[in-house]
Amino acid sequence: MKEESECPVGFKGSSYEGFILFLSLLSVFNIVFLVFPALNPDATRVVFVVDLFLSSVFLLDFLFRLFTAESKLQYFLQDRGWADLLSSVPLPGMKIFRLSRIAQVVWLMRTFGIRRLKYDFSEQRAEGALFFVFFFIILLVEVSAILVLGAERTAPGANIRTAGDALWWAYVTIATVGYGDQYPVTAQGRIVGIVIMTAGVSVFGTLAGFLSNKLTAPRERHSEQTIPMQGRQGEAMSELRDMVAHQEERYRDIVTRLERIEQAVKIEKGEEKERLP
């Protein structure tokens, strides 16, 4: 049995594996709308476009794992890389392999260990926040596009009538750009707009914080490491001076004792000569 401290082969970090896991769960949930389009025709149109994007992400993930694997053949055959490849194909029959992707990621994370996962997340908070922002943007774009399309598609004077219109409007609104070419005209659509505009400010604020952290962290870490190093060097020099002073004191004490012994020996020899006839 592997120890919890060992890193399993193919593990790409807690933040990255968590990101792929949540994307896989989202894609599996979306399969319901693709398999049963009559449940919500508006959602089906949006999910179809989003699924194409998720498929491209899964393909990039497969290529990343393949080219970074120690043994590409072992990854493709033994580690079920073939299932990762098939799960990236945007065909209804291939989406079942995304369950295999979920199982693989969960196995990697369990093998890595819960305590190590917590420690890894705490050590890579910035990276974790970045992956969370990416996932949250994808989720928010999909959900808001579905809601606004359902509210606007049949409304008089509406200009958001297709899945492309809804996705474009959702992303532009989240990014706080607001071109104004697409906008909701119904009360329900405007409520959706208020929610995602508020969320967009938070999301891109987190992204800006991540970039700031990555730009300033190396300099801060260098200064944090330099100051303790200088302090340790000063302490070592002080200890060395104390040791030299102590050794000099002991040397003087030994010399003094030897001189006293030498004098005592001379006195004793003088007394013996005086006692001789």
N, C-alpha and C positions, 0 to 999 in steps of 0.2 A: 504494500500500500504506500502511496506517495505521501510524504510529509506535507503539511499545510504550507510550509515555507517554500516549497519548490514551485517553480513557475511551469505550467504545462506547455508542451510544444504547441505552437500556433496561437498562444494567448497574446493579444496585441494591446493590452492595457485595460484597466477597469472602465475608464471613460469611453473608449472606443467600442469595447464589447457591449457595454450598456446601450450605446447609441444604436448599434446594429440590432440589438435585441428589441428595442422599442420600435424601430422601423419595421422589423419583421412582424411584430405583433399588430402594428397598424395595417400592414399589407394583408395580413390574414383576415383582419376585421373587414377590410374593404372587399374581400372576395365575396362576402354575403351580397353586396349590392351588384357585383358583376355577375354572379350566378343567378340571382333573382332580381332582374332589373325592374320588374313590375312593382317592387316594394316602394321605390322612390325614384322615378325617372330622372329627376333633377340631380339627385345624389349619384346616380349611375353615370351620368355624363361627366360630372366633376371627377369622380373616383377613377374613371377610365384614363383621364389625362394625368392625374396624380400617380396612378400606377405605372405609367410609362416612365415618369421621373424616378420612382422608387426602383424600377427595374434597372435603370442606368446606374443608380447608386450601388445596387447589389452586384452588378457586373464589375464596377470599379473595386468593390470589396473583394470579389473573387480574384481579380488581377493582382491586387495588393497582397493578398495572402499567398498567392501562387509565387510571385516574384521574390517575396521575402522568406519563403519556406526554405529550410535547410535542404530538404529533399522534395523537389517538385513532384516527383512520381509518387512518393509516399503521401503527400498532401492530397493529390488528385484521387488516388485509389483508396488508401487506408483511412485517411481523414475525411473522406467523403467530399472532396473538392468538386467532384462531378455533380453532386447534388447542389452545391452552391452555384455552379454554372447554370444548371437547369432552372434553378429558382429565379435567375435573372432574366429568363426568356419571357417576354410579355404575352404569353399564350395561356388561355384558361386552364388547360390540362397540366401545365408546368407549375402552376402556383402552389400545388400541393407540396412541392419540395421545399417551400418556405417553412413548413413545419419542421423539416429536418434541420434547417438553418437555426431555428429557435432552439431545438434540442441540443444542437452542437454548442451554441453560445452558452446555454445554461450549464452544460457539462463542463465547459472550460472554466466558467466562473466558480462552479462548485469545487472543481479540482484545485483552483487557485486558493480557495479558502475564504471564509467570511471575514475573519480577522484581517487577512492580507488585503481583501477588497476594501474594507473600511480604511485601512492605513493608506492604500494606494489612492483612494478618492481624496483623503485629507491632504496627501502630498501633491495631488494634481487637481486642486480645486479650480484653477483657471481653465485647464483643458476640459474638465467636467462641465463647467459653466458654458463653455463654447459649444460643446456637443449638445447640451440641453437646449441652448438657444436655437441651434439648427433644427433640432427635432420639433421644438415648440413652434417655430416658424412654419414648418411643413404642416403640422397638425392644425395650426390656426388658419393657415391659408385654405386648407381643405374644408374645414368646418364652416368658416365664414363664407366661402364661395357657395357651399351647398345651401346655407340659410338665405343668403341674399338672392340667389338664383330662384329659390322657391318663392320668395316674396316679390320679386321684380318681374319675372318672366312674362306674366300675363297682365301686368298692370298697364293701364293706359299711359302713354307717353314715356314708358320705361326705355332705357338704353342698355340695360344689362339683360340680355335675352339668351345668351349662349354660355356654355361652360367656359369658353375662352374669355368672354367678357367678364364673367364672375371671378375667375382666377386672376386675371389681370388687375381688376379693381381691388381684389383682396390684397394682393402683394404690394401694389402701389400705396394703398392705404396703410398697411402695416409698416412700410418703409417710411411713412410720413412724408412722401413726396407729393402726392395728390395732384396729378396732372389736370384733373377736371374733365377729361374726355368721357369717363364713365362715373356715374354717381347714382345713388338710390333716390327714388321719388316717393316711395311708400314709407309709412311710419316704421313698419317692421324692418325694412332695409336700413333706415337711418339709425335705428337702435343697434343693429349689427355693426354699422360703421362706427358708432361711438365706442362700442366695446373693443373693437380691434385697433382703433386709433390709440386708445389708452394702453392696450397691451403692447402696441408697437413701440411706444415711447420707452416702456420698461425693457423690452427685448433688445432694442438697439442701444439703450443705455448700458445694459449688461455687456453687449458686444464691445462697446467703446471702452468699458472698464477692463475687459480682457486684453485688448490691444495695448492699453496703457500699462497694464501689469507686465506684459511681455517685453515692452520697450524699456521699462525702468527697472525690472527685477534683476537683470544681470549686474547693473551698476550697484544696486543696493546690496546684492549678495556679496559683491567684491569688497565693498566698504565694510560690511559686517564681518567678513572673514579677515580683512587686513587689521582692523582695530584689535580684535582678540589676539591675533598673532603678535602684534607689537607688544601687547601687555604680557603675553607669555614669555617673550624674549627678555623683557625687562625683569620679570620675576626670576628667570634663569640666571641672568647676570648678577642679580643681587644675591641669590643663593650661592653662586660661585665665589663671589667676593667674601661672603661670610665663611665659606669653607676654607679659603686661602688664609684668612685672618686667624681662623681657629687652628689651622695647621702650623702657622708661624708661632702662635702662642705656645702650642705643645712643644715645638722645636726648642724655643727659648727655655721652657721649663726643663726639658731633657738635658740641655747644655748646662744649665745651672746645677742640676743634680749631679752630673758627671764631674763638674768642677769641685763640688763639695766632697764627692767620694775620693777624688784625687788628692785633695787637701788632707782628708782624714787618713788616707793611706800614707802620705808623707809624714804626718805627725806620728803615726803608729811606728813607722820605721825609725824615726828619730828617737823615740822613747826606747825602742829595743836596743839601739846602739849605746844609749846612755847606761842601760842596765848591764851591758857586757863588761867584764873586767879588763 
